[in-house]
Amino acid sequence: MKRILAALVVTATLTFATPSFAQDKMAIVDVAIVMTKAKEFDSLKNGWTVKGKDLENEEAKLKNDLATLQSQRDATMKMGSPEFDKMTLDILKKQNEGNFQLQLAKAMLNGQQKQAVNALYAKVRTTVESVAKEEGYTLVINNLIPQITEQAVNEMNINQFLSFILQSSTIMYSDPSINITEKVLTKLDAEYSDTAPATPAEGD
């Protein structure tokens, strides 16, 4: 009798629980694709490329200027003379100041890049939420597939490689019809096209 009652309780529980689960709608989104294919990310990368080249040119100019000064010193001054020593100190000062400015500029650019990527990620999250609400999804899962180099794989032992394989993706299969990646990307780009490029301003 107790077994019959227990079976009835389980059956009743499943019967009442099923409709709530049936009402849930789940979607998949590849955040990595959205981030890297977004128009804003392209704009940011272009800005970073320009600044990176500017820094490379400044570094090359510094090296060239230092080499010119050294050549002038060596050609016109006697080693050990007061003039030679003074110019040597001037060259070292210019070198130290130039390197410091370059390192500071690189650090600032690195910080700007991280802030910009973090801000873009926040926009992606907001856009995913917006699309999910429009489409009636109650849960959206990021289809995360870790990227790894061939060299890193070759350096793994079998236990590390097995662990990587098992953790490489949380989703084994999903119906393509519930993948909202393109919808999120389209909406994100449409909203960005109405705004100014989010490239860091000079001097930030």
C-alpha positions in Angstrom: 0.0 0.0 0.0 2.8 2.4 0.9 4.5 1.7 -2.5 1.3 2.5 -4.3 0.9 5.7 -2.4 4.5 6.7 -3.1 4.1 5.9 -6.8 0.9 8.1 -6.9 2.8 11.0 -5.2 5.7 10.8 -7.8 3.2 10.6 -10.7 1.3 13.6 -9.4 4.5 15.6 -8.9 5.7 15.0 -12.4 2.2 15.7 -13.8 2.1 19.1 -12.1 5.8 20.0 -12.8 5.7 19.2 -16.5 3.7 22.2 -17.7 6.2 24.6 -16.0 9.2 23.0 -17.7 7.3 23.0 -21.0 6.8 26.7 -20.8 10.5 27.4 -20.6 12.3 28.4 -23.8 16.1 28.1 -24.1 18.5 29.6 -26.6 22.1 29.4 -27.5 24.5 32.3 -28.2 28.2 32.3 -29.2 29.4 35.4 -27.3 32.9 35.1 -28.8 31.5 35.4 -32.3 29.3 38.4 -31.4 32.3 40.2 -29.7 34.8 39.6 -32.5 32.5 40.2 -35.4 30.8 43.3 -34.0 31.2 46.6 -35.9 32.3 48.3 -32.8 35.1 45.8 -32.2 36.4 46.4 -35.7 36.4 50.1 -35.1 38.2 49.6 -31.8 40.8 47.4 -33.5 41.4 50.0 -36.2 42.0 52.6 -33.6 44.4 50.4 -31.7 46.3 49.6 -34.9 46.8 53.2 -35.7 48.0 54.0 -32.1 50.2 50.9 -32.2 51.9 52.1 -35.4 52.3 55.6 -33.9 54.1 54.1 -30.9 56.3 52.0 -33.2 57.2 55.1 -35.2 58.0 57.0 -32.0 60.3 54.2 -30.8 62.1 54.1 -34.2 62.5 57.8 -34.1 64.0 57.7 -30.6 66.5 55.1 -31.6 67.4 57.0 -34.7 67.8 60.3 -32.8 70.0 58.6 -30.2 72.2 57.0 -32.8 72.6 60.4 -34.6 73.6 62.1 -31.3 76.1 59.3 -30.5 77.6 59.6 -34.0 78.0 63.4 -33.6 79.6 63.0 -30.2 82.0 60.3 -31.4 83.0 62.3 -34.5 83.5 65.7 -32.9 84.5 65.0 -29.3 87.4 63.2 -27.6 86.5 60.4 -25.3 87.0 61.3 -21.7 86.7 65.1 -22.3 84.2 67.1 -20.3 82.2 67.8 -23.5 82.1 64.1 -24.3 81.0 63.2 -20.8 78.3 65.9 -20.7 76.9 64.8 -24.1 76.9 61.2 -23.0 74.8 62.2 -20.0 72.5 64.1 -22.2 72.1 61.1 -24.5 71.4 58.8 -21.5 68.8 61.3 -20.2 67.1 61.5 -23.5 67.1 57.7 -23.8 65.6 57.2 -20.3 62.9 59.9 -20.7 62.0 58.6 -24.2 61.7 55.0 -23.0 59.6 56.0 -20.0 57.2 57.9 -22.2 56.9 55.0 -24.6 56.3 52.5 -21.8 53.7 54.8 -20.2 51.9 55.2 -23.6 51.9 51.5 -24.1 50.5 50.9 -20.6 47.8 53.5 -21.2 46.8 51.9 -24.5 46.6 48.5 -22.9 44.3 49.9 -20.2 42.1 51.6 -22.8 41.8 48.4 -24.7 40.7 46.4 -21.6 38.2 49.1 -20.7 36.7 49.2 -24.2 36.4 45.4 -24.4 34.8 45.3 -21.0 32.3 48.0 -22.1 31.5 46.1 -25.3 31.0 42.9 -23.3 28.4 44.7 -21.2 26.6 45.9 -24.3 26.6 42.3 -25.6 25.0 41.0 -22.4 22.3 43.8 -22.6 21.6 42.9 -26.2 21.3 39.2 -25.5 18.8 40.0 -22.7 16.9 42.3 -25.1 16.7 39.6 -27.9 15.8 36.9 -25.4 12.9 39.0 -24.1 11.7 39.8 -27.7 11.9 36.1 -28.7 10.4 34.8 -25.4 13.4 32.9 -24.2 13.7 32.4 -20.5 17.3 31.1 -20.5 20.2 31.8 -22.8 23.4 29.8 -22.6 26.8 30.9 -24.0 28.2 28.3 -26.3 31.7 28.6 -25.0 34.4 26.8 -26.9 37.9 27.5 -25.5 40.6 28.5 -28.0 44.0 26.9 -27.6 47.1 26.7 -29.8 48.5 23.5 -31.3 51.7 24.0 -29.4 49.8 24.1 -26.1 48.0 20.9 -27.0 51.3 19.2 -27.9 52.7 20.2 -24.5 49.8 18.6 -22.6 50.1 15.1 -21.1 47.3 12.7 -21.6 45.5 13.6 -18.4 45.7 17.3 -19.2 44.4 16.7 -22.7 41.5 14.6 -21.5 40.6 17.3 -19.0 40.7 19.9 -21.8 38.5 17.8 -24.0 35.9 17.2 -21.3 35.8 20.9 -20.4 36.1 22.3 -23.9 32.3 22.8 -24.4 29.3 22.6 -22.1 26.9 22.0 -25.0 27.0 18.7 -26.8 24.2 19.5 -29.2 21.7 22.3 -29.9 19.0 22.8 -32.5 20.3 25.5 -34.9 16.9 27.2 -34.7 17.5 28.3 -31.1 20.9 29.8 -31.8 20.4 33.6 -31.6 24.0 34.6 -32.3 23.2 36.3 -35.6 20.2 38.1 -34.1 22.2 39.4 -31.3 25.0 40.5 -33.6 22.5 42.2 -36.0 20.8 44.1 -33.1 24.2 45.1 -31.6 25.5 46.5 -34.9 22.2 48.3 -35.6 22.4 50.1 -32.3 26.1 50.9 -32.8 25.6 52.4 -36.3 23.6 55.2 -34.7 26.4 56.2 -32.3 30.0 57.5 -32.7 32.8 55.0 -32.7 33.9 54.2 -29.2 37.6 54.7 -29.9 39.6 56.2 -27.0 40.1 59.9 -27.2 43.6 61.3 -27.5 45.1 62.0 -24.1 42.8 59.6 -22.2 
